[in-house]
């Protein structure tokens, strides 16, 4: 299926795909530290394993950004 | 090395000073090898010793960068009372190996800005140099 990932169209060789499948496919380390937006909606982390991705979907993901000075 | 438009340099220092006593945070975006824009983010922790970005603002900034042909170069945040070096927590949470991590320290009279590569817990210093603005400066 063809989907758009972070603004770039990509062909993914899969008929069924969840958010967590895609993060693993993209070799994302620490998926629990990644925020995901699917077609403009932010997906809750507990839903990564159950949220399906369909052809023509637009998915954005980015790393949690945080830190501290101590 | 990061080449940083002087206007961006001044803007992130001003952001850090305006945010006191809390840490501030944001993105730096580049075009043609030069940082021409910054994106000020909400520190959802609203704390003097910690920051977390708001994902909705991160996505909005990422989309704006794409629309303007910019690329994420670095994350910046301030240390109101400690030196410009990554803390243990900064290192632990430096999850994106593709970007640099810039710290603005307000611990001394004159603000200090340093940039770091952080890969697998290893920290190395990266030169960061303010340069005179060119026409492609973006205001965000």
N, CA and C atoms of all chains as a GROMACS GRO file, in nm:
protein
  630
    1UNK      N    1   0.084  -0.119   0.000
    1UNK     CA    2   0.000   0.000   0.000
    1UNK      C    3   0.088   0.124   0.000
    2UNK      N    4   0.033   0.230  -0.055
    2UNK     CA    5   0.108   0.356  -0.058
    2UNK      C    6   0.053   0.448   0.052
    3UNK      N    7   0.144   0.493   0.137
    3UNK     CA    8   0.106   0.586   0.243
    3UNK      C    9   0.206   0.701   0.244
    4UNK      N   10   0.174   0.803   0.318
    4UNK     CA   11   0.264   0.917   0.328
    4UNK      C   12   0.320   0.919   0.471
    5UNK      N   13   0.453   0.914   0.480
    5UNK     CA   14   0.518   0.914   0.611
    5UNK      C   15   0.603   1.039   0.624
    6UNK      N   16   0.573   1.118   0.723
    6UNK     CA   17   0.643   1.246   0.743
    6UNK      C   18   0.655   1.325   0.612
    7UNK      N   19   0.545   1.326   0.540
    7UNK     CA   20   0.537   1.407   0.419
    7UNK      C   21   0.586   1.341   0.292
    8UNK      N   22   0.647   1.221   0.305
    8UNK     CA   23   0.701   1.153   0.188
    8UNK      C   24   0.616   1.031   0.155
    9UNK      N   25   0.578   1.016   0.029
    9UNK     CA   26   0.500   0.899  -0.014
    9UNK      C   27   0.590   0.776  -0.014
   10UNK      N   28   0.541   0.667   0.041
   10UNK     CA   29   0.620   0.543   0.044
   10UNK      C   30   0.528   0.425   0.015
   11UNK      N   31   0.584   0.327  -0.055
   11UNK     CA   32   0.513   0.203  -0.079
   11UNK      C   33   0.554   0.102   0.026
   12UNK      N   34   0.458   0.053   0.100
   12UNK     CA   35   0.485  -0.045   0.206
   12UNK      C   36   0.430  -0.180   0.162
   13UNK      N   37   0.516  -0.282   0.169
   13UNK     CA   38   0.473  -0.414   0.125
   13UNK      C   39   0.399  -0.485   0.236
   14UNK      N   40   0.276  -0.449   0.254
   14UNK     CA   41   0.193  -0.514   0.356
   14UNK      C   42   0.047  -0.487   0.324
   15UNK      N   43  -0.037  -0.585   0.351
   15UNK     CA   44  -0.179  -0.564   0.328
   15UNK      C   45  -0.247  -0.511   0.453
   16UNK      N   46  -0.194  -0.557   0.569
   16UNK     CA   47  -0.248  -0.506   0.695
   16UNK      C   48  -0.132  -0.452   0.778
   17UNK      N   49  -0.155  -0.342   0.843
   17UNK     CA   50  -0.047  -0.277   0.914
   17UNK      C   51  -0.105  -0.198   1.030
   18UNK      N   52  -0.040  -0.207   1.144
   18UNK     CA   53  -0.078  -0.120   1.256
   18UNK      C   54   0.032  -0.015   1.275
   19UNK      N   55   0.005   0.080   1.359
   19UNK     CA   56   0.105   0.184   1.386
   19UNK      C   57   0.233   0.122   1.440
   20UNK      N   58   0.219   0.028   1.532
   20UNK     CA   59   0.341  -0.032   1.590
   20UNK      C   60   0.417  -0.112   1.485
   21UNK      N   61   0.346  -0.177   1.394
   21UNK     CA   62   0.412  -0.250   1.285
   21UNK      C   63   0.497  -0.154   1.202
   22UNK      N   64   0.439  -0.039   1.173
   22UNK     CA   65   0.510   0.057   1.087
   22UNK      C   66   0.633   0.114   1.159
   23UNK      N   67   0.618   0.143   1.288
   23UNK     CA   68   0.734   0.196   1.362
   23UNK      C   69   0.847   0.094   1.364
   24UNK      N   70   0.810  -0.034   1.379
   24UNK     CA   71   0.914  -0.139   1.378
   24UNK      C   72   0.976  -0.151   1.239
   25UNK      N   73   0.891  -0.142   1.138
   25UNK     CA   74   0.938  -0.150   1.000
   25UNK      C   75   1.036  -0.038   0.968
   26UNK      N   76   1.015   0.076   1.028
   26UNK     CA   77   1.103   0.192   1.005
   26UNK      C   78   1.220   0.194   1.102
   27UNK      N   79   1.237   0.083   1.174
   27UNK     CA   80   1.349   0.069   1.269
   27UNK      C   81   1.352   0.180   1.374
   28UNK      N   82   1.236   0.220   1.417
   28UNK     CA   83   1.228   0.322   1.521
   28UNK      C   84   1.262   0.258   1.655
   29UNK      N   85   1.366   0.312   1.716
   29UNK     CA   86   1.402   0.262   1.849
   29UNK      C   87   1.311   0.328   1.951
   30UNK      N   88   1.279   0.257   2.056
   30UNK     CA   89   1.195   0.310   2.164
   30UNK      C   90   1.062   0.367   2.111
   31UNK      N   91   0.979   0.281   2.047
   31UNK     CA   92   0.852   0.332   1.995
   31UNK      C   93   0.766   0.397   2.103
   32UNK      N   94   0.788   0.358   2.227
   32UNK     CA   95   0.710   0.417   2.335
   32UNK      C   96   0.746   0.564   2.358
   33UNK      N   97   0.857   0.607   2.298
   33UNK     CA   98   0.900   0.746   2.311
   33UNK      C   99   0.874   0.827   2.184
   34UNK      N  100   0.786   0.772   2.102
   34UNK     CA  101   0.754   0.838   1.974
   34UNK      C  102   0.607   0.881   1.976
   35UNK      N  103   0.583   1.003   1.929
   35UNK     CA  104   0.446   1.050   1.913
   35UNK      C  105   0.404   1.029   1.768
   36UNK      N  106   0.279   0.989   1.750
   36UNK     CA  107   0.230   0.956   1.616
   36UNK      C  108   0.103   1.034   1.586
   37UNK      N  109   0.099   1.088   1.466
   37UNK     CA  110  -0.021   1.156   1.418
   37UNK      C  111  -0.066   1.082   1.292
   38UNK      N  112  -0.192   1.042   1.291
   38UNK     CA  113  -0.246   0.971   1.176
   38UNK      C  114  -0.359   1.054   1.117
   39UNK      N  115  -0.340   1.095   0.994
   39UNK     CA  116  -0.438   1.181   0.927
   39UNK      C  117  -0.478   1.300   1.014
   40UNK      N  118  -0.378   1.356   1.081
   40UNK     CA  119  -0.402   1.477   1.159
   40UNK      C  120  -0.442   1.456   1.303
   41UNK      N  121  -0.468   1.331   1.340
   41UNK     CA  122  -0.508   1.302   1.479
   41UNK      C  123  -0.393   1.235   1.554
   42UNK      N  124  -0.364   1.286   1.672
   42UNK     CA  125  -0.260   1.223   1.754
   42UNK      C  126  -0.314   1.092   1.812
   43UNK      N  127  -0.235   0.987   1.796
   43UNK     CA  128  -0.275   0.854   1.845
   43UNK      C  129  -0.215   0.830   1.983
   44UNK      N  130  -0.298   0.785   2.074
   44UNK     CA  131  -0.249   0.754   2.210
   44UNK      C  132  -0.156   0.633   2.202
   45UNK      N  133  -0.052   0.635   2.285
   45UNK     CA  134   0.048   0.527   2.277
   45UNK      C  135  -0.012   0.388   2.302
   46UNK      N  136  -0.111   0.383   2.390
   46UNK     CA  137  -0.170   0.251   2.418
   46UNK      C  138  -0.250   0.196   2.300
   47UNK      N  139  -0.271   0.282   2.199
   47UNK     CA  140  -0.347   0.237   2.082
   47UNK      C  141  -0.258   0.204   1.962
   48UNK      N  142  -0.126   0.210   1.979
   48UNK     CA  143  -0.036   0.185   1.865
   48UNK      C  144  -0.055   0.043   1.809
   49UNK      N  145  -0.083  -0.053   1.898
   49UNK     CA  146  -0.092  -0.192   1.852
   49UNK      C  147  -0.225  -0.223   1.788
   50UNK      N  148  -0.322  -0.138   1.809
   50UNK     CA  149  -0.456  -0.169   1.756
   50UNK      C  150  -0.502  -0.072   1.647
   51UNK      N  151  -0.427   0.034   1.629
   51UNK     CA  152  -0.468   0.131   1.526
   51UNK      C  153  -0.414   0.089   1.390
   52UNK      N  154  -0.505   0.062   1.299
   52UNK     CA  155  -0.467   0.016   1.166
   52UNK      C  156  -0.435   0.132   1.072
   53UNK      N  157  -0.351   0.100   0.974
   53UNK     CA  158  -0.314   0.199   0.872
   53UNK      C  159  -0.365   0.148   0.738
   54UNK      N  160  -0.425   0.238   0.663
   54UNK     CA  161  -0.480   0.202   0.533
   54UNK      C  162  -0.409   0.278   0.423
   55UNK      N  163  -0.430   0.230   0.301
   55UNK     CA  164  -0.371   0.298   0.186
   55UNK      C  165  -0.414   0.444   0.184
   56UNK      N  166  -0.323   0.529   0.145
   56UNK     CA  167  -0.345   0.674   0.132
   56UNK      C  168  -0.348   0.747   0.266
   57UNK      N  169  -0.325   0.674   0.374
   57UNK     CA  170  -0.317   0.742   0.504
   57UNK      C  171  -0.193   0.830   0.509
   58UNK      N  172  -0.202   0.934   0.590
   58UNK     CA  173  -0.086   1.021   0.615
   58UNK      C  174  -0.045   1.006   0.761
   59UNK      N  175   0.078   0.960   0.779
   59UNK     CA  176   0.125   0.934   0.915
   59UNK      C  177   0.252   1.016   0.941
   60UNK      N  178   0.253   1.081   1.054
   60UNK     CA  179   0.372   1.155   1.096
   60UNK      C  180   0.416   1.098   1.230
   61UNK      N  181   0.546   1.083   1.246
   61UNK     CA  182   0.592   1.046   1.378
   61UNK      C  183   0.718   1.124   1.413
   62UNK      N  184   0.734   1.151   1.540
   62UNK     CA  185   0.851   1.224   1.588
   62UNK      C  186   0.881   1.183   1.731
   63UNK      N  187   1.006   1.205   1.767
   63UNK     CA  188   1.049   1.164   1.900
   63UNK      C  189   1.001   1.261   2.007
   64UNK      N  190   0.966   1.204   2.121
   64UNK     CA  191   0.944   1.286   2.240
   64UNK      C  192   1.069   1.367   2.265
   65UNK      N  193   1.053   1.493   2.296
   65UNK     CA  194   1.166   1.579   2.326
   65UNK      C  195   1.154   1.630   2.469
   66UNK      N  196   1.252   1.597   2.546
   66UNK     CA  197   1.252   1.644   2.684
   66UNK      C  198   1.391   1.636   2.741
   67UNK      N  199   1.406   1.690   2.859
   67UNK     CA  200   1.536   1.685   2.924
   67UNK      C  201   1.530   1.761   3.054
   68UNK      N  202   1.646   1.781   3.110
   68UNK     CA  203   1.650   1.852   3.237
   68UNK      C  204   1.790   1.903   3.262
   69UNK      N  205   1.802   1.993   3.356
   69UNK     CA  206   1.935   2.054   3.378
   69UNK      C  207   2.005   1.996   3.500
   70UNK      N  208   1.944   1.900   3.566
   70UNK     CA  209   2.008   1.845   3.686
   70UNK      C  210   2.074   1.711   3.655
   71UNK      N  211   2.928   2.128   1.223
   71UNK     CA  212   2.918   2.266   1.269
   71UNK      C  213   2.779   2.321   1.237
   72UNK      N  214   2.726   2.400   1.330
   72UNK     CA  215   2.600   2.468   1.304
   72UNK      C  216   2.628   2.614   1.274
   73UNK      N  217   2.581   2.657   1.158
   73UNK     CA  218   2.583   2.800   1.127
   73UNK      C  219   2.444   2.853   1.159
   74UNK      N  220   2.443   2.954   1.242
   74UNK     CA  221   2.317   3.001   1.299
   74UNK      C  222   2.301   3.149   1.265
   75UNK      N  223   2.194   3.183   1.197
   75UNK     CA  224   2.171   3.325   1.172
   75UNK      C  225   2.172   3.402   1.303
   76UNK      N  226   2.237   3.519   1.300
   76UNK     CA  227   2.250   3.596   1.424
   76UNK      C  228   2.111   3.632   1.481
   77UNK      N  229   2.016   3.655   1.395
   77UNK     CA  230   1.881   3.688   1.444
   77UNK      C  231   1.820   3.569   1.520
   78UNK      N  232   1.850   3.448   1.473
   78UNK     CA  233   1.799   3.329   1.542
   78UNK      C  234   1.873   3.313   1.676
   79UNK      N  235   2.004   3.333   1.672
   79UNK     CA  236   2.083   3.327   1.796
   79UNK      C  237   2.023   3.422   1.900
   80UNK      N  238   2.001   3.547   1.859
   80UNK     CA  239   1.950   3.646   1.953
   80UNK      C  240   1.808   3.610   2.000
   81UNK      N  241   1.730   3.553   1.908
   81UNK     CA  242   1.591   3.520   1.942
   81UNK      C  243   1.583   3.406   2.044
   82UNK      N  244   1.672   3.306   2.033
   82UNK     CA  245   1.662   3.195   2.129
   82UNK      C  246   1.720   3.236   2.266
   83UNK      N  247   1.818   3.326   2.264
   83UNK     CA  248   1.867   3.379   2.392
   83UNK      C  249   1.755   3.459   2.459
   84UNK      N  250   1.687   3.541   2.379
   84UNK     CA  251   1.576   3.620   2.434
   84UNK      C  252   1.465   3.530   2.485
   85UNK      N  253   1.441   3.421   2.412
   85UNK     CA  254   1.339   3.325   2.455
   85UNK      C  255   1.377   3.267   2.592
   86UNK      N  256   1.503   3.229   2.605
   86UNK     CA  257   1.550   3.172   2.733
   86UNK      C  258   1.535   3.272   2.847
   87UNK      N  259   1.570   3.397   2.820
   87UNK     CA  260   1.562   3.500   2.925
   87UNK      C  261   1.417   3.532   2.960
   88UNK      N  262   1.333   3.533   2.858
   88UNK     CA  263   1.191   3.562   2.879
   88UNK      C  264   1.123   3.451   2.959
   89UNK      N  265   1.174   3.330   2.943
   89UNK     CA  266   1.111   3.215   3.008
   89UNK      C  267   1.148   3.196   3.154
   90UNK      N  268   1.247   3.271   3.199
   90UNK     CA  269   1.289   3.253   3.338
   90UNK      C  270   1.171   3.268   3.435
   91UNK      N  271   1.165   3.193   3.541
   91UNK     CA  272   1.270   3.103   3.592
   91UNK      C  273   1.267   2.963   3.531
   92UNK      N  274   1.180   2.941   3.433
   92UNK     CA  275   1.166   2.806   3.378
   92UNK      C  276   1.264   2.781   3.263
   93UNK      N  277   1.285   2.654   3.234
   93UNK     CA  278   1.354   2.618   3.111
   93UNK      C  279   1.260   2.647   2.994
   94UNK      N  280   1.319   2.682   2.880
   94UNK     CA  281   1.240   2.695   2.758
   94UNK      C  282   1.294   2.593   2.657
   95UNK      N  283   1.218   2.570   2.550
   95UNK     CA  284   1.260   2.471   2.452
   95UNK      C  285   1.206   2.507   2.315
   96UNK      N  286   1.268   2.451   2.214
   96UNK     CA  287   1.222   2.477   2.078
   96UNK      C  288   1.304   2.400   1.976
   97UNK      N  289   1.267   2.420   1.851
   97UNK     CA  290   1.336   2.359   1.738
   97UNK      C  291   1.418   2.464   1.664
   98UNK      N  292   1.528   2.421   1.603
   98UNK     CA  293   1.603   2.503   1.508
   98UNK      C  294   1.592   2.436   1.372
   99UNK      N  295   1.563   2.516   1.270
   99UNK     CA  296   1.545   2.460   1.136
   99UNK      C  297   1.644   2.524   1.040
  100UNK      N  298   1.693   2.443   0.946
  100UNK     CA  299   1.795   2.492   0.854
  100UNK      C  300   1.749   2.487   0.710
  101UNK      N  301   1.817   2.566   0.631
  101UNK     CA  302   1.799   2.566   0.486
  101UNK      C  303   1.936   2.595   0.427
  102UNK      N  304   1.977   2.513   0.334
  102UNK     CA  305   2.107   2.531   0.267
  102UNK      C  306   2.221   2.543   0.367
  103UNK      N  307   2.218   2.459   0.471
  103UNK     CA  308   2.331   2.452   0.564
  103UNK      C  309   2.338   2.563   0.666
  104UNK      N  310   2.229   2.636   0.683
  104UNK     CA  311   2.231   2.747   0.777
  104UNK      C  312   2.098   2.748   0.853
  105UNK      N  313   2.105   2.765   0.984
  105UNK     CA  314   1.982   2.772   1.064
  105UNK      C  315   1.920   2.909   1.043
  106UNK      N  316   1.802   2.908   0.986
  106UNK     CA  317   1.735   3.033   0.951
  106UNK      C  318   1.606   3.054   1.029
  107UNK      N  319   1.566   2.956   1.108
  107UNK     CA  320   1.437   2.970   1.178
  107UNK      C  321   1.441   2.897   1.312
  108UNK      N  322   1.365   2.949   1.403
  108UNK     CA  323   1.346   2.877   1.529
  108UNK      C  324   1.196   2.868   1.557
  109UNK      N  325   1.160   2.765   1.628
  109UNK     CA  326   1.021   2.742   1.666
  109UNK      C  327   1.014   2.732   1.818
  110UNK      N  328   0.953   2.828   1.879
  110UNK     CA  329   0.940   2.827   2.025
  110UNK      C  330   0.829   2.731   2.064
  111UNK      N  331   0.858   2.642   2.155
  111UNK     CA  332   0.762   2.541   2.200
  111UNK      C  333   0.722   2.568   2.346
  112UNK      N  334   0.608   2.517   2.382
  112UNK     CA  335   0.564   2.523   2.521
  112UNK      C  336   0.639   2.418   2.601
  113UNK      N  337   0.698   2.459   2.712
  113UNK     CA  338   0.754   2.360   2.805
  113UNK      C  339   0.639   2.314   2.894
  114UNK      N  340   0.587   2.196   2.864
  114UNK     CA  341   0.469   2.150   2.937
  114UNK      C  342   0.500   2.119   3.083
  115UNK      N  343   0.628   2.106   3.116
  115UNK     CA  344   0.665   2.084   3.257
  115UNK      C  345   0.664   2.215   3.335
  116UNK      N  346   0.677   2.327   3.266
  116UNK     CA  347   0.683   2.459   3.333
  116UNK      C  348   0.770   2.452   3.457
  117UNK      N  349   0.894   2.407   3.438
  117UNK     CA  350   0.984   2.385   3.550
  117UNK      C  351   1.120   2.450   3.523
  118UNK      N  352   1.192   2.477   3.631
  118UNK     CA  353   1.325   2.539   3.619
  118UNK      C  354   1.433   2.438   3.586
  119UNK      N  355   1.401   2.310   3.600
  119UNK     CA  356   1.505   2.208   3.583
  119UNK      C  357   1.462   2.095   3.490
  120UNK      N  358   1.358   2.118   3.410
  120UNK     CA  359   1.312   2.011   3.321
  120UNK      C  360   1.226   2.070   3.210
  121UNK      N  361   1.229   2.002   3.095
  121UNK     CA  362   1.136   2.043   2.989
  121UNK      C  363   1.081   1.922   2.916
  122UNK      N  364   0.959   1.939   2.867
  122UNK     CA  365   0.898   1.844   2.773
  122UNK      C  366   0.824   1.925   2.669
  123UNK      N  367   0.841   1.885   2.544
  123UNK     CA  368   0.768   1.954   2.437
  123UNK      C  369   0.627   1.900   2.425
  124UNK      N  370   0.541   1.982   2.368
  124UNK     CA  371   0.402   1.945   2.345
  124UNK      C  372   0.393   1.881   2.207
  125UNK      N  373   0.355   1.753   2.197
  125UNK     CA  374   0.355   1.687   2.066
  125UNK      C  375   0.277   1.761   1.958
  126UNK      N  376   0.162   1.818   1.993
  126UNK     CA  377   0.083   1.887   1.890
  126UNK      C  378   0.163   2.002   1.829
  127UNK      N  379   0.240   2.071   1.912
  127UNK     CA  380   0.323   2.181   1.861
  127UNK      C  381   0.440   2.127   1.778
  128UNK      N  382   0.493   2.013   1.819
  128UNK     CA  383   0.602   1.951   1.741
  128UNK      C  384   0.553   1.917   1.600
  129UNK      N  385   0.434   1.855   1.592
  129UNK     CA  386   0.380   1.819   1.460
  129UNK      C  387   0.353   1.943   1.375
  130UNK      N  388   0.302   2.046   1.440
  130UNK     CA  389   0.272   2.170   1.368
  130UNK      C  390   0.401   2.231   1.312
  131UNK      N  391   0.505   2.231   1.394
  131UNK     CA  392   0.634   2.285   1.349
  131UNK      C  393   0.691   2.201   1.236
  132UNK      N  394   0.682   2.068   1.249
  132UNK     CA  395   0.736   1.980   1.145
  132UNK      C  396   0.666   2.005   1.012
  133UNK      N  397   0.536   2.024   1.020
  133UNK     CA  398   0.460   2.050   0.896
  133UNK      C  399   0.500   2.185   0.836
  134UNK      N  400   0.516   2.284   0.922
  134UNK     CA  401   0.555   2.417   0.873
  134UNK      C  402   0.693   2.412   0.806
  135UNK      N  403   0.784   2.335   0.867
  135UNK     CA  404   0.918   2.319   0.807
  135UNK      C  405   0.906   2.258   0.668
  136UNK      N  406   0.825   2.154   0.656
  136UNK     CA  407   0.808   2.089   0.525
  136UNK      C  408   0.755   2.189   0.423
  137UNK      N  409   0.655   2.265   0.465
  137UNK     CA  410   0.592   2.360   0.373
  137UNK      C  411   0.692   2.466   0.326
  138UNK      N  412   0.788   2.500   0.412
  138UNK     CA  413   0.883   2.606   0.380
  138UNK      C  414   1.016   2.553   0.327
  139UNK      N  415   1.025   2.422   0.310
  139UNK     CA  416   1.150   2.364   0.260
  139UNK      C  417   1.262   2.368   0.362
  140UNK      N  418   1.226   2.371   0.489
  140UNK     CA  419   1.325   2.371   0.596
  140UNK      C  420   1.343   2.229   0.649
  141UNK      N  421   1.454   2.208   0.719
  141UNK     CA  422   1.482   2.076   0.777
  141UNK      C  423   1.516   2.093   0.925
  142UNK      N  424   1.465   2.002   1.006
  142UNK     CA  425   1.496   2.009   1.149
  142UNK      C  426   1.645   1.984   1.169
  143UNK      N  427   1.711   2.078   1.232
  143UNK     CA  428   1.854   2.067   1.257
  143UNK      C  429   1.885   2.032   1.402
  144UNK      N  430   1.808   2.093   1.494
  144UNK     CA  431   1.843   2.077   1.636
  144UNK      C  432   1.724   2.107   1.724
  145UNK      N  433   1.734   2.054   1.844
  145UNK     CA  434   1.644   2.094   1.953
  145UNK      C  435   1.724   2.186   2.043
  146UNK      N  436   1.664   2.293   2.089
  146UNK     CA  437   1.733   2.376   2.187
  146UNK      C  438   1.652   2.380   2.316
  147UNK      N  439   1.724   2.395   2.426
  147UNK     CA  440   1.656   2.423   2.553
  147UNK      C  441   1.751   2.501   2.641
  148UNK      N  442   1.697   2.560   2.745
  148UNK     CA  443   1.779   2.645   2.831
  148UNK      C  444   1.808   2.577   2.963
  149UNK      N  445   1.919   2.617   3.020
  149UNK     CA  446   1.955   2.581   3.157
  149UNK      C  447   1.962   2.712   3.235
  150UNK      N  448   1.859   2.745   3.310
  150UNK     CA  449   1.859   2.876   3.378
  150UNK      C  450   1.973   2.895   3.477
  151UNK      N  451   2.014   2.788   3.543
  151UNK     CA  452   2.112   2.807   3.652
  151UNK      C  453   2.232   2.714   3.644
  152UNK      N  454   2.241   2.636   3.538
  152UNK     CA  455   2.352   2.541   3.528
  152UNK      C  456   2.424   2.560   3.394
  153UNK      N  457   2.545   2.507   3.383
  153UNK     CA  458   2.623   2.530   3.260
  153UNK      C  459   2.559   2.468   3.135
  154UNK      N  460   2.611   2.510   3.020
  154UNK     CA  461   2.562   2.461   2.891
  154UNK      C  462   2.627   2.327   2.859
  155UNK      N  463   2.590   2.227   2.932
  155UNK     CA  464   2.634   2.091   2.901
  155UNK      C  465   2.519   1.996   2.932
  156UNK      N  466   2.508   1.886   2.855
  156UNK     CA  467   2.394   1.796   2.872
  156UNK      C  468   2.395   1.730   3.010
  157UNK      N  469   2.282   1.731   3.074
  157UNK     CA  470   2.267   1.661   3.201
  157UNK      C  471   2.248   1.512   3.174
  158UNK      N  472   2.248   1.435   3.279
  158UNK     CA  473   2.223   1.291   3.265
  158UNK      C  474   2.088   1.268   3.197
  159UNK      N  475   1.990   1.348   3.236
  159UNK     CA  476   1.856   1.333   3.177
  159UNK      C  477   1.856   1.377   3.031
  160UNK      N  478   1.928   1.485   3.001
  160UNK     CA  479   1.938   1.529   2.860
  160UNK      C  480   1.993   1.415   2.774
  161UNK      N  481   2.095   1.349   2.824
  161UNK     CA  482   2.160   1.241   2.747
  161UNK      C  483   2.064   1.124   2.731
  162UNK      N  484   1.996   1.092   2.839
  162UNK     CA  485   1.903   0.978   2.837
  162UNK      C  486   1.788   1.002   2.739
  163UNK      N  487   1.744   1.128   2.730
  163UNK     CA  488   1.628   1.159   2.648
  163UNK      C  489   1.664   1.212   2.509
  164UNK      N  490   1.791   1.207   2.474
  164UNK     CA  491   1.833   1.248   2.339
  164UNK      C  492   1.807   1.129   2.246
  165UNK      N  493   1.682   1.115   2.204
  165UNK     CA  494   1.640   0.994   2.134
  165UNK      C  495   1.662   0.999   1.983
  166UNK      N  496   1.668   1.119   1.930
  166UNK     CA  497   1.678   1.130   1.784
  166UNK      C  498   1.825   1.147   1.744
  167UNK      N  499   1.885   1.045   1.684
  167UNK     CA  500   2.027   1.054   1.650
  167UNK      C  501   2.056   1.143   1.530
  168UNK      N  502   1.952   1.189   1.463
  168UNK     CA  503   1.972   1.264   1.339
  168UNK      C  504   1.987   1.414   1.363
  169UNK      N  505   1.970   1.458   1.487
  169UNK     CA  506   1.973   1.603   1.511
  169UNK      C  507   2.077   1.639   1.616
  170UNK      N  508   2.100   1.769   1.630
  170UNK     CA  509   2.191   1.820   1.732
  170UNK      C  510   2.110   1.870   1.851
  171UNK      N  511   2.179   1.885   1.962
  171UNK     CA  512   2.114   1.929   2.086
  171UNK      C  513   2.186   2.055   2.135
  172UNK      N  514   2.113   2.165   2.134
  172UNK     CA  515   2.169   2.296   2.167
  172UNK      C  516   2.121   2.337   2.306
  173UNK      N  517   2.213   2.384   2.387
  173UNK     CA  518   2.179   2.427   2.523
  173UNK      C  519   2.221   2.573   2.541
  174UNK      N  520   2.130   2.651   2.594
  174UNK     CA  521   2.157   2.792   2.626
  174UNK      C  522   2.166   2.802   2.778
  175UNK      N  523   2.281   2.841   2.827
  175UNK     CA  524   2.296   2.856   2.973
  175UNK      C  525   2.287   3.003   3.011
  176UNK      N  526   2.208   3.028   3.114
  176UNK     CA  527   2.197   3.164   3.168
  176UNK      C  528   2.262   3.169   3.307
  177UNK      N  529   2.348   3.073   3.334
  177UNK     CA  530   2.409   3.066   3.468
  177UNK      C  531   2.505   3.181   3.494
  178UNK      N  532   2.572   3.228   3.391
  178UNK     CA  533   2.668   3.339   3.406
  178UNK      C  534   2.603   3.470   3.358
  179UNK      N  535   2.674   3.578   3.374
  179UNK     CA  536   2.621   3.708   3.331
  179UNK      C  537   2.591   3.707   3.182
  180UNK      N  538   2.687   3.656   3.104
  180UNK     CA  539   2.666   3.646   2.960
  180UNK      C  540   2.611   3.508   2.923
  181UNK      N  541   2.504   3.501   2.846
  181UNK     CA  542   2.450   3.371   2.806
  181UNK      C  543   2.553   3.292   2.725
  182UNK      N  544   2.552   3.161   2.744
  182UNK     CA  545   2.642   3.072   2.669
  182UNK      C  546   2.558   2.974   2.588
  183UNK      N  547   2.596   2.952   2.463
  183UNK     CA  548   2.527   2.856   2.378
  183UNK      C  549   2.627   2.752   2.329
  184UNK      N  550   2.591   2.626   2.349
  184UNK     CA  551   2.676   2.518   2.299
  184UNK      C  552   2.587   2.413   2.230
  185UNK      N  553   2.648   2.342   2.137
  185UNK     CA  554   2.575   2.238   2.065
  185UNK      C  555   2.646   2.105   2.082
  186UNK      N  556   2.566   1.999   2.082
  186UNK     CA  557   2.621   1.866   2.108
  186UNK      C  558   2.558   1.763   2.014
  187UNK      N  559   2.640   1.665   1.975
  187UNK     CA  560   2.588   1.541   1.919
  187UNK      C  561   2.574   1.444   2.034
  188UNK      N  562   2.463   1.375   2.040
  188UNK     CA  563   2.446   1.274   2.144
  188UNK      C  564   2.398   1.146   2.074
  189UNK      N  565   2.485   1.045   2.074
  189UNK     CA  566   2.455   0.919   2.006
  189UNK      C  567   2.482   0.804   2.102
  190UNK      N  568   2.379   0.726   2.130
  190UNK     CA  569   2.396   0.610   2.219
  190UNK      C  570   2.464   0.649   2.350
  191UNK      N  571   2.426   0.760   2.403
  191UNK     CA  572   2.479   0.803   2.532
  191UNK      C  573   2.615   0.871   2.526
  192UNK      N  574   2.675   0.875   2.407
  192UNK     CA  575   2.805   0.941   2.391
  192UNK      C  576   2.782   1.086   2.347
  193UNK      N  577   2.850   1.176   2.416
  193UNK     CA  578   2.832   1.318   2.388
  193UNK      C  579   2.957   1.375   2.323
  194UNK      N  580   2.940   1.450   2.216
  194UNK     CA  581   3.053   1.523   2.158
  194UNK      C  582   3.009   1.666   2.128
  195UNK      N  583   3.103   1.756   2.146
  195UNK     CA  584   3.073   1.898   2.125
  195UNK      C  585   3.077   1.930   1.976
  196UNK      N  586   2.985   2.012   1.935
  196UNK     CA  587   2.978   2.055   1.795
  196UNK      C  588   2.992   2.208   1.792
  197UNK      N  589   3.071   2.258   1.701
  197UNK     CA  590   3.088   2.403   1.692
  197UNK      C  591   2.956   2.467   1.647
  198UNK      N  592   2.923   2.577   1.712
  198UNK     CA  593   2.803   2.653   1.671
  198UNK      C  594   2.845   2.798   1.654
  199UNK      N  595   2.819   2.851   1.535
  199UNK     CA  596   2.870   2.983   1.499
  199UNK      C  597   2.760   3.074   1.450
  200UNK      N  598   2.737   3.187   1.518
  200UNK     CA  599   2.642   3.285   1.464
  200UNK      C  600   2.700   3.352   1.341
  201UNK      N  601   2.618   3.368   1.239
  201UNK     CA  602   2.662   3.435   1.116
  201UNK      C  603   2.559   3.542   1.080
  202UNK      N  604   2.605   3.637   1.002
  202UNK     CA  605   2.513   3.744   0.962
  202UNK      C  606   2.398   3.688   0.880
  203UNK      N  607   2.281   3.742   0.902
  203UNK     CA  608   2.161   3.695   0.832
  203UNK      C  609   2.174   3.718   0.682
  204UNK      N  610   2.106   3.628   0.609
  204UNK     CA  611   2.092   3.648   0.465
  204UNK      C  612   1.945   3.667   0.436
  205UNK      N  613   1.912   3.673   0.309
  205UNK     CA  614   1.773   3.702   0.274
  205UNK      C  615   1.676   3.590   0.309
  206UNK      N  616   1.728   3.468   0.330
  206UNK     CA  617   1.637   3.356   0.349
  206UNK      C  618   1.597   3.336   0.496
  207UNK      N  619   1.618   3.435   0.578
  207UNK     CA  620   1.576   3.423   0.718
  207UNK      C  621   1.425   3.406   0.727
  208UNK      N  622   1.384   3.306   0.806
  208UNK     CA  623   1.241   3.281   0.823
  208UNK      C  624   1.198   3.333   0.960
  209UNK      N  625   1.087   3.395   0.966
  209UNK     CA  626   1.031   3.436   1.094
  209UNK      C  627   0.916   3.343   1.126
  210UNK      N  628   0.919   3.279   1.241
  210UNK     CA  629   0.810   3.186   1.276
  210UNK      C  630   0.740   3.234   1.401
   0.00000   0.00000   0.00000
